[in-house]
Amino acid sequence: MGKFRSLEDAAHGRFLHAPVWPQGLYHALRRFHRWFPGQELFIVENGSVPVANGVSRTDYIRLHLAEVERAIGHGVPVKGYNFWSITSNREWGHAFDPNTDFGLYFVDLDKDPELKRVATDEVAVYREIIEEVES
């Protein structure tokens, strides 16, 4: 239970200090499945800045999706997963910089009037994982 409380930092706008705990996603999925039996679950926001708590975004994606697969293997009906966020975003109350950018595609929100999307390395990783699941 203590680790769930420490993750509350993210919910209160202190996401830069929140620990990376992939197993927490597994435990949350199991808990929601118990609370809402017979309901499918959809993960709508799970993401990371380029490096969070010493964990690269690539590892973050792989580790969290492994926990989703583990939950599915234990009978949790996970219908879908949405990485947060597809493009750069400006988190509330924080300056826009690499420490606050959750986007798989980088968009220079302050300097590029065209808002071009530039793929990060994680786009290929995410695509590879999706292709593995689909095959």
OpenMM code with the backbone's topology and positions (N, CA, C; nanometers):
from openmm import Vec3, app, unit

residues = "MET GLY LYS PHE ARG SER LEU GLU ASP ALA ALA HIS GLY ARG PHE LEU HIS ALA PRO VAL TRP PRO GLN GLY LEU TYR HIS ALA LEU ARG ARG PHE HIS ARG TRP PHE PRO GLY GLN GLU LEU PHE ILE VAL GLU ASN GLY SER VAL PRO VAL ALA ASN GLY VAL SER ARG THR ASP TYR ILE ARG LEU HIS LEU ALA GLU VAL GLU ARG ALA ILE GLY HIS GLY VAL PRO VAL LYS GLY TYR ASN PHE TRP SER ILE THR SER ASN ARG GLU TRP GLY HIS ALA PHE ASP PRO ASN THR ASP PHE GLY LEU TYR PHE VAL ASP LEU ASP LYS ASP PRO GLU LEU LYS ARG VAL ALA THR ASP GLU VAL ALA VAL TYR ARG GLU ILE ILE GLU GLU VAL GLU SER".split()
positions = [
    Vec3(0.0820, -0.1194, 0.0000),
    Vec3(0.0000, 0.0000, 0.0000),
    Vec3(0.0864, 0.1259, 0.0000),
    Vec3(0.2030, 0.1218, 0.0621),
    Vec3(0.2903, 0.2372, 0.0676),
    Vec3(0.3342, 0.2845, -0.0689),
    Vec3(0.3584, 0.1898, -0.1610),
    Vec3(0.4009, 0.2289, -0.2952),
    Vec3(0.2877, 0.2974, -0.3705),
    Vec3(0.1635, 0.2539, -0.3478),
    Vec3(0.0517, 0.3235, -0.4111),
    Vec3(0.0485, 0.4690, -0.3642),
    Vec3(0.0695, 0.4904, -0.2354),
    Vec3(0.0673, 0.6276, -0.1820),
    Vec3(0.1787, 0.7116, -0.2424),
    Vec3(0.2969, 0.6514, -0.2607),
    Vec3(0.4066, 0.7285, -0.3183),
    Vec3(0.3766, 0.7667, -0.4625),
    Vec3(0.2955, 0.6874, -0.5323),
    Vec3(0.2575, 0.7217, -0.6694),
    Vec3(0.1599, 0.8386, -0.6743),
    Vec3(0.1004, 0.8714, -0.5609),
    Vec3(0.0095, 0.9859, -0.5560),
    Vec3(0.0803, 1.1163, -0.5902),
    Vec3(0.2140, 1.1202, -0.5760),
    Vec3(0.2875, 1.2396, -0.6159),
    Vec3(0.2502, 1.2801, -0.7583),
    Vec3(0.2405, 1.1835, -0.8470),
    Vec3(0.2057, 1.2132, -0.9854),
    Vec3(0.0664, 1.2720, -0.9960),
    Vec3(-0.0253, 1.2211, -0.9170),
    Vec3(-0.1634, 1.2696, -0.9219),
    Vec3(-0.1748, 1.4117, -0.8682),
    Vec3(-0.0781, 1.4545, -0.7913),
    Vec3(-0.0823, 1.5888, -0.7331),
    Vec3(0.0169, 1.6831, -0.8008),
    Vec3(0.0519, 1.6518, -0.9249),
    Vec3(0.1384, 1.7406, -1.0009),
    Vec3(0.2849, 1.7297, -0.9643),
    Vec3(0.3215, 1.6303, -0.8874),
    Vec3(0.4611, 1.6108, -0.8495),
    Vec3(0.5163, 1.4878, -0.9206),
    Vec3(0.4805, 1.4745, -1.0497),
    Vec3(0.5169, 1.3553, -1.1258),
    Vec3(0.6666, 1.3416, -1.1467),
    Vec3(0.7407, 1.4501, -1.1368),
    Vec3(0.8854, 1.4409, -1.1536),
    Vec3(0.9508, 1.3665, -1.0380),
    Vec3(0.8818, 1.3594, -0.9262),
    Vec3(0.9350, 1.2927, -0.8077),
    Vec3(0.8728, 1.1554, -0.7844),
    Vec3(0.7725, 1.1219, -0.8603),
    Vec3(0.7038, 0.9938, -0.8404),
    Vec3(0.7940, 0.8797, -0.8869),
    Vec3(0.7993, 0.7728, -0.8115),
    Vec3(0.8831, 0.6593, -0.8522),
    Vec3(0.8246, 0.5856, -0.9717),
    Vec3(0.9107, 0.5187, -1.0450),
    Vec3(0.8658, 0.4309, -1.1520),
    Vec3(0.8487, 0.2926, -1.0891),
    Vec3(0.7268, 0.2417, -1.0951),
    Vec3(0.6945, 0.1145, -1.0312),
    Vec3(0.6009, 0.0360, -1.1230),
    Vec3(0.6556, -0.0324, -1.2231),
    Vec3(0.5714, -0.1041, -1.3187),
    Vec3(0.4765, -0.2040, -1.2535),
    Vec3(0.5216, -0.2706, -1.1478),
    Vec3(0.4363, -0.3687, -1.0822),
    Vec3(0.3114, -0.3028, -1.0231),
    Vec3(0.3179, -0.1737, -0.9983),
    Vec3(0.2005, -0.1026, -0.9483),
    Vec3(0.0861, -0.1064, -1.0478),
    Vec3(0.1186, -0.1038, -1.1770),
    Vec3(0.0149, -0.1136, -1.2792),
    Vec3(-0.0510, -0.2514, -1.2728),
    Vec3(0.0281, -0.3537, -1.2576),
    Vec3(-0.0262, -0.4896, -1.2432),
    Vec3(-0.1215, -0.4967, -1.1231),
    Vec3(-0.0759, -0.4466, -1.0091),
    Vec3(-0.1583, -0.4511, -0.8882),
    Vec3(-0.2865, -0.3689, -0.9042),
    Vec3(-0.2743, -0.2540, -0.9698),
    Vec3(-0.3933, -0.1712, -0.9927),
    Vec3(-0.4926, -0.2432, -1.0827),
    Vec3(-0.4445, -0.3066, -1.1876),
    Vec3(-0.5336, -0.3804, -1.2776),
    Vec3(-0.6041, -0.4936, -1.2046),
    Vec3(-0.5301, -0.5662, -1.1229),
    Vec3(-0.5923, -0.6744, -1.0453),
    Vec3(-0.6978, -0.6192, -0.9504),
    Vec3(-0.6657, -0.5066, -0.8856),
    Vec3(-0.7599, -0.4455, -0.7913),
    Vec3(-0.8861, -0.3995, -0.8633),
    Vec3(-0.8717, -0.3302, -0.9758),
    Vec3(-0.9890, -0.2823, -1.0490),
    Vec3(-1.0729, -0.3991, -1.0997),
    Vec3(-1.0064, -0.5069, -1.1371),
    Vec3(-1.0796, -0.6256, -1.1810),
    Vec3(-1.1644, -0.6828, -1.0661),
    Vec3(-1.1093, -0.6813, -0.9461),
    Vec3(-1.1874, -0.7276, -0.8300),
    Vec3(-1.3026, -0.6320, -0.7999),
    Vec3(-1.2780, -0.5029, -0.8110),
    Vec3(-1.3812, -0.4028, -0.7813),
    Vec3(-1.4921, -0.4007, -0.8857),
    Vec3(-1.4562, -0.4294, -1.0098),
    Vec3(-1.5524, -0.4216, -1.1202),
    Vec3(-1.5520, -0.5522, -1.1998),
    Vec3(-1.5938, -0.6606, -1.1368),
    Vec3(-1.5918, -0.7908, -1.2059),
    Vec3(-1.6807, -0.7868, -1.3302),
    Vec3(-1.6336, -0.8522, -1.4326),
    Vec3(-1.7100, -0.8581, -1.5566),
    Vec3(-1.6918, -0.7368, -1.6468),
    Vec3(-1.6174, -0.6374, -1.6004),
    Vec3(-1.5945, -0.5176, -1.6808),
    Vec3(-1.4568, -0.5240, -1.7467),
    Vec3(-1.4495, -0.4838, -1.8732),
    Vec3(-1.3204, -0.4751, -1.9396),
    Vec3(-1.2488, -0.3491, -1.8923),
    Vec3(-1.1178, -0.3545, -1.8867),
    Vec3(-1.0381, -0.2405, -1.8431),
    Vec3(-0.9619, -0.1832, -1.9615),
    Vec3(-0.9488, -0.0518, -1.9617),
    Vec3(-0.8736, 0.0179, -2.0661),
    Vec3(-0.7801, 0.1153, -1.9967),
    Vec3(-0.6531, 0.1032, -2.0222),
    Vec3(-0.5543, 0.1926, -1.9623),
    Vec3(-0.5457, 0.3159, -2.0508),
    Vec3(-0.5885, 0.4298, -1.9974),
    Vec3(-0.5969, 0.5497, -2.0799),
    Vec3(-0.4768, 0.6423, -2.0673),
    Vec3(-0.4037, 0.6368, -1.9584),
    Vec3(-0.2859, 0.7219, -1.9435),
    Vec3(-0.1777, 0.6484, -1.8683),
    Vec3(-0.0750, 0.6067, -1.9399),
    Vec3(0.0426, 0.5483, -1.8780),
    Vec3(0.1592, 0.5946, -1.9613),
    Vec3(0.2469, 0.6735, -1.9037),
    Vec3(0.3562, 0.7257, -1.9825),
    Vec3(0.4684, 0.7788, -1.8967),
    Vec3(0.5697, 0.8299, -1.9645),
    Vec3(0.6895, 0.8736, -1.8954),
    Vec3(0.7568, 0.9858, -1.9726),
    Vec3(0.8292, 1.0674, -1.8979),
    Vec3(0.9212, 1.1621, -1.9587),
    Vec3(1.0397, 1.0817, -2.0111),
    Vec3(1.1327, 1.1416, -2.0871),
    Vec3(1.2421, 1.0624, -2.1457),
    Vec3(1.3184, 0.9752, -2.0449),
    Vec3(1.3431, 1.0271, -1.9262),
    Vec3(1.4056, 0.9486, -1.8194),
    Vec3(1.3365, 0.9865, -1.6897),
    Vec3(1.2784, 0.8886, -1.6233),
    Vec3(1.2094, 0.9117, -1.4965),
    Vec3(1.2670, 0.8185, -1.3914),
    Vec3(1.3132, 0.8759, -1.2824),
    Vec3(1.3657, 0.7957, -1.1722),
    Vec3(1.4739, 0.6986, -1.2212),
    Vec3(1.5540, 0.7442, -1.3209),
    Vec3(1.6626, 0.6629, -1.3744),
    Vec3(1.6207, 0.5589, -1.4760),
    Vec3(1.4933, 0.5561, -1.5124),
    Vec3(1.4407, 0.4576, -1.6078),
    Vec3(1.4129, 0.5279, -1.7403),
    Vec3(1.4707, 0.4768, -1.8488),
    Vec3(1.4454, 0.5360, -1.9808),
    Vec3(1.3004, 0.5112, -2.0214),
    Vec3(1.2501, 0.5969, -2.1077),
    Vec3(1.1130, 0.5789, -2.1565),
    Vec3(1.0987, 0.4452, -2.2299),
    Vec3(1.2028, 0.4031, -2.3017),
    Vec3(1.1990, 0.2727, -2.3686),
    Vec3(1.1770, 0.1614, -2.2671),
    Vec3(1.2563, 0.1617, -2.1608),
    Vec3(1.2400, 0.0592, -2.0579),
    Vec3(1.1058, 0.0734, -1.9877),
    Vec3(1.0632, 0.1959, -1.9654),
    Vec3(0.9334, 0.2213, -1.9013),
    Vec3(0.8211, 0.1532, -1.9808),
    Vec3(0.8215, 0.1750, -2.1108),
    Vec3(0.7175, 0.1150, -2.1958),
    Vec3(0.7235, -0.0372, -2.1875),
    Vec3(0.8406, -0.0922, -2.2078),
    Vec3(0.8545, -0.2387, -2.2064),
    Vec3(0.8146, -0.2982, -2.0710),
    Vec3(0.8601, -0.2374, -1.9621),
    Vec3(0.8313, -0.2899, -1.8292),
    Vec3(0.6826, -0.2822, -1.7958),
    Vec3(0.6187, -0.1704, -1.8311),
    Vec3(0.4768, -0.1560, -1.7995),
    Vec3(0.3900, -0.2479, -1.8851),
    Vec3(0.4248, -0.2607, -2.0118),
    Vec3(0.3457, -0.3500, -2.0962),
    Vec3(0.3662, -0.4966, -2.0571),
    Vec3(0.4818, -0.5300, -2.0037),
    Vec3(0.5015, -0.6660, -1.9519),
    Vec3(0.4077, -0.6912, -1.8343),
    Vec3(0.3835, -0.5893, -1.7524),
    Vec3(0.2914, -0.6046, -1.6395),
    Vec3(0.1467, -0.6147, -1.6875),
    Vec3(0.1144, -0.5459, -1.7957),
    Vec3(-0.0193, -0.5593, -1.8541),
    Vec3(-0.0375, -0.7021, -1.9040),
    Vec3(0.0621, -0.7550, -1.9729),
    Vec3(0.0549, -0.8932, -2.0206),
    Vec3(0.0416, -0.9904, -1.9036),
    Vec3(0.1132, -0.9643, -1.7956),
    Vec3(0.1038, -1.0507, -1.6771),
    Vec3(-0.0376, -1.0489, -1.6205),
    Vec3(-0.0974, -0.9293, -1.6141),
    Vec3(-0.2352, -0.9186, -1.5638),
    Vec3(-0.3318, -0.9952, -1.6545),
    Vec3(-0.3163, -0.9797, -1.7838),
    Vec3(-0.4015, -1.0522, -1.8782),
    Vec3(-0.3844, -1.2021, -1.8569),
    Vec3(-0.2612, -1.2453, -1.8357),
    Vec3(-0.2344, -1.3863, -1.8110),
    Vec3(-0.3006, -1.4388, -1.6851),
    Vec3(-0.3319, -1.3485, -1.5922),
    Vec3(-0.4013, -1.3868, -1.4687),
    Vec3(-0.5508, -1.3574, -1.4767),
    Vec3(-0.6005, -1.3408, -1.5983),
    Vec3(-0.7444, -1.3297, -1.6168),
    Vec3(-0.8030, -1.1904, -1.6113),
    Vec3(-0.7199, -1.0880, -1.6047),
    Vec3(-0.7724, -0.9514, -1.6027),
    Vec3(-0.8057, -0.9114, -1.7469),
    Vec3(-0.9303, -0.8714, -1.7725),
    Vec3(-0.9715, -0.8404, -1.9098),
    Vec3(-0.9311, -0.6984, -1.9522),
    Vec3(-0.8038, -0.6825, -1.9862),
    Vec3(-0.7552, -0.5521, -2.0325),
    Vec3(-0.7877, -0.5411, -2.1809),
    Vec3(-0.8690, -0.4436, -2.2154),
    Vec3(-0.9149, -0.4244, -2.3534),
    Vec3(-0.8159, -0.3433, -2.4361),
    Vec3(-0.7459, -0.2487, -2.3712),
    Vec3(-0.6547, -0.1643, -2.4471),
    Vec3(-0.5600, -0.0861, -2.3591),
    Vec3(-0.4628, -0.0262, -2.4249),
    Vec3(-0.3572, 0.0499, -2.3579),
    Vec3(-0.3271, 0.1730, -2.4419),
    Vec3(-0.3229, 0.2886, -2.3791),
    Vec3(-0.2923, 0.4127, -2.4476),
    Vec3(-0.1736, 0.4779, -2.3787),
    Vec3(-0.0635, 0.4915, -2.4518),
    Vec3(0.0525, 0.5586, -2.3954),
    Vec3(0.0239, 0.7085, -2.3866),
    Vec3(0.0653, 0.7681, -2.2769),
    Vec3(0.0487, 0.9125, -2.2585),
    Vec3(0.1830, 0.9781, -2.2751),
    Vec3(0.1984, 1.0537, -2.3723),
    Vec3(0.1074, 1.1093, -2.4693),
    Vec3(0.1659, 1.0865, -2.6083),
    Vec3(0.0822, 1.0917, -2.7098),
    Vec3(0.1306, 1.0694, -2.8457),
    Vec3(0.2236, 1.1831, -2.8906),
    Vec3(0.1948, 1.3055, -2.8494),
    Vec3(0.2817, 1.4193, -2.8823),
    Vec3(0.3180, 1.4946, -2.7553),
    Vec3(0.4162, 1.5804, -2.7672),
    Vec3(0.4560, 1.6643, -2.6548),
    Vec3(0.3344, 1.7350, -2.5990),
    Vec3(0.3369, 1.7541, -2.4708),
    Vec3(0.2288, 1.8263, -2.4055),
    Vec3(0.2887, 1.9147, -2.2965),
    Vec3(0.2135, 2.0082, -2.2506),
    Vec3(0.2604, 2.0976, -2.1456),
    Vec3(0.1863, 2.0603, -2.0178),
    Vec3(0.2589, 1.9964, -1.9258),
    Vec3(0.1974, 1.9566, -1.7997),
    Vec3(0.1648, 2.0794, -1.7163),
    Vec3(0.0526, 2.0733, -1.6482),
    Vec3(0.0023, 2.1867, -1.5713),
    Vec3(0.1053, 2.2388, -1.4716),
    Vec3(0.1296, 2.3700, -1.4766),
    Vec3(0.2135, 2.4351, -1.3774),
    Vec3(0.3622, 2.4125, -1.3924),
    Vec3(0.4064, 2.3526, -1.5013),
    Vec3(0.5482, 2.3247, -1.5196),
    Vec3(0.5952, 2.3837, -1.6520),
    Vec3(0.7203, 2.4254, -1.6527),
    Vec3(0.7799, 2.4734, -1.7781),
    Vec3(0.7913, 2.3550, -1.8734),
    Vec3(0.7813, 2.3834, -2.0034),
    Vec3(0.7952, 2.2778, -2.1029),
    Vec3(0.9429, 2.2527, -2.1273),
    Vec3(0.9872, 2.1330, -2.0969),
    Vec3(1.1246, 2.0914, -2.1225),
    Vec3(1.1281, 1.9390, -2.1205),
    Vec3(1.2448, 1.8775, -2.1464),
    Vec3(1.2497, 1.7306, -2.1509),
    Vec3(1.2033, 1.6634, -2.0213),
    Vec3(1.2120, 1.7321, -1.9108),
    Vec3(1.1701, 1.6721, -1.7842),
    Vec3(1.0195, 1.6734, -1.7645),
    Vec3(0.9477, 1.7383, -1.8538),
    Vec3(0.8020, 1.7426, -1.8424),
    Vec3(0.7325, 1.6984, -1.9705),
    Vec3(0.8082, 1.6463, -2.0651),
    Vec3(0.7523, 1.6103, -2.1954),
    Vec3(0.7286, 1.4594, -2.2035),
    Vec3(0.6022, 1.4206, -2.2105),
    Vec3(0.5638, 1.2807, -2.2161),
    Vec3(0.5449, 1.2301, -2.3585),
    Vec3(0.5684, 1.3111, -2.4594),
    Vec3(0.5326, 1.2757, -2.5962),
    Vec3(0.6204, 1.1739, -2.6637),
    Vec3(0.5561, 1.0794, -2.7331),
    Vec3(0.6292, 0.9867, -2.8190),
    Vec3(0.6825, 1.0600, -2.9423),
    Vec3(0.6103, 1.1614, -2.9852),
    Vec3(0.6562, 1.2498, -3.0913),
    Vec3(0.6856, 1.3843, -3.0280),
    Vec3(0.8080, 1.4337, -3.0467),
    Vec3(0.8456, 1.5632, -2.9908),
    Vec3(0.7907, 1.6745, -3.0783),
    Vec3(0.7302, 1.7725, -3.0138),
    Vec3(0.6828, 1.8935, -3.0800),
    Vec3(0.7384, 2.0101, -2.9999),
    Vec3(0.8144, 2.0970, -3.0644),
    Vec3(0.8701, 2.2123, -2.9942),
    Vec3(0.7596, 2.3156, -2.9763),
    Vec3(0.6933, 2.3072, -2.8636),
    Vec3(0.5754, 2.3895, -2.8385),
    Vec3(0.6063, 2.5375, -2.8280),
    Vec3(0.7303, 2.5721, -2.7974),
    Vec3(0.7656, 2.7126, -2.7784),
    Vec3(0.8293, 2.7778, -2.9001),
    Vec3(0.8935, 2.6989, -2.9869),
    Vec3(0.9732, 2.7595, -3.0942),
    Vec3(0.9310, 2.7237, -3.2354),
    Vec3(0.8444, 2.6250, -3.2531),
    Vec3(0.8074, 2.5816, -3.3876),
    Vec3(0.6628, 2.6196, -3.4169),
    Vec3(0.6395, 2.7260, -3.4939),
    Vec3(0.5020, 2.7664, -3.5236),
    Vec3(0.4256, 2.6620, -3.6054),
    Vec3(0.4973, 2.5729, -3.6764),
    Vec3(0.4320, 2.4681, -3.7546),
    Vec3(0.3997, 2.3449, -3.6707),
    Vec3(0.4557, 2.3382, -3.5504),
    Vec3(0.4334, 2.2263, -3.4586),
    Vec3(0.4589, 2.0907, -3.5256),
    Vec3(0.5749, 2.0791, -3.5909),
    Vec3(0.6136, 1.9536, -3.6560),
    Vec3(0.6336, 1.8440, -3.5520),
    Vec3(0.5926, 1.7240, -3.5880),
    Vec3(0.6126, 1.6069, -3.5024),
    Vec3(0.7423, 1.5384, -3.5421),
    Vec3(0.8273, 1.5149, -3.4427),
    Vec3(0.9538, 1.4455, -3.4650),
    Vec3(0.9516, 1.3189, -3.3795),
    Vec3(0.9616, 1.2051, -3.4447),
    Vec3(0.9542, 1.0777, -3.3735),
    Vec3(1.0705, 1.0623, -3.2756),
    Vec3(1.0399, 1.0180, -3.1545),
    Vec3(1.1441, 0.9805, -3.0592),
    Vec3(1.1800, 0.8344, -3.0855),
    Vec3(1.2857, 0.7872, -3.0247),
    Vec3(1.3254, 0.6468, -3.0413),
    Vec3(1.2156, 0.5516, -2.9958),
    Vec3(1.1347, 0.5965, -2.9016),
    Vec3(1.0310, 0.5100, -2.8467),
    Vec3(0.9173, 0.4814, -2.9440),
    Vec3(0.9027, 0.5605, -3.0476),
    Vec3(0.7996, 0.5332, -3.1479),
    Vec3(0.8248, 0.3961, -3.2099),
    Vec3(0.9499, 0.3696, -3.2459),
    Vec3(0.9835, 0.2398, -3.3062),
    Vec3(0.9628, 0.1262, -3.2056),
    Vec3(0.9960, 0.1507, -3.0803),
    Vec3(0.9782, 0.0498, -2.9764),
    Vec3(0.8301, 0.0181, -2.9596),
    Vec3(0.7498, 0.1209, -2.9487),
    Vec3(0.6049, 0.1034, -2.9304),
    Vec3(0.5441, 0.0316, -3.0507),
    Vec3(0.5862, 0.0715, -3.1708),
    Vec3(0.5376, 0.0076, -3.2942),
    Vec3(0.5750, -0.1404, -3.2951),
    Vec3(0.6982, -0.1711, -3.2569),
    Vec3(0.7454, -0.3107, -3.2529),
    Vec3(0.6609, -0.3940, -3.1564),
    Vec3(0.6317, -0.3383, -3.0407),
    Vec3(0.5508, -0.4107, -2.9418),
    Vec3(0.4102, -0.4349, -2.9960),
    Vec3(0.3514, -0.3354, -3.0586),
    Vec3(0.2178, -0.3496, -3.1155),
    Vec3(0.2171, -0.4584, -3.2225),
    Vec3(0.3193, -0.4582, -3.3088),
    Vec3(0.3273, -0.5596, -3.4142),
    Vec3(0.3423, -0.6997, -3.3560),
    Vec3(0.4183, -0.7130, -3.2472),
    Vec3(0.4331, -0.8426, -3.1812),
    Vec3(0.2994, -0.8937, -3.1281),
    Vec3(0.2216, -0.8042, -3.0701),
    Vec3(0.0916, -0.8419, -3.0129),
    Vec3(-0.0051, -0.8811, -3.1245),
    Vec3(0.0000, -0.8098, -3.2356),
    Vec3(-0.0924, -0.8350, -3.3451),
    Vec3(-0.0600, -0.9636, -3.4207),
    Vec3(0.0642, -1.0102, -3.4138),
    Vec3(0.1007, -1.1293, -3.4912),
    Vec3(0.0757, -1.2570, -3.4147),
] * unit.nanometer
topology = app.Topology()
chain = topology.addChain("A")
for resn in residues:
    res = topology.addResidue(resn, chain)
    for name in ("N", "CA", "C"):
        topology.addAtom(name, app.Element.getBySymbol(name[0]), res)
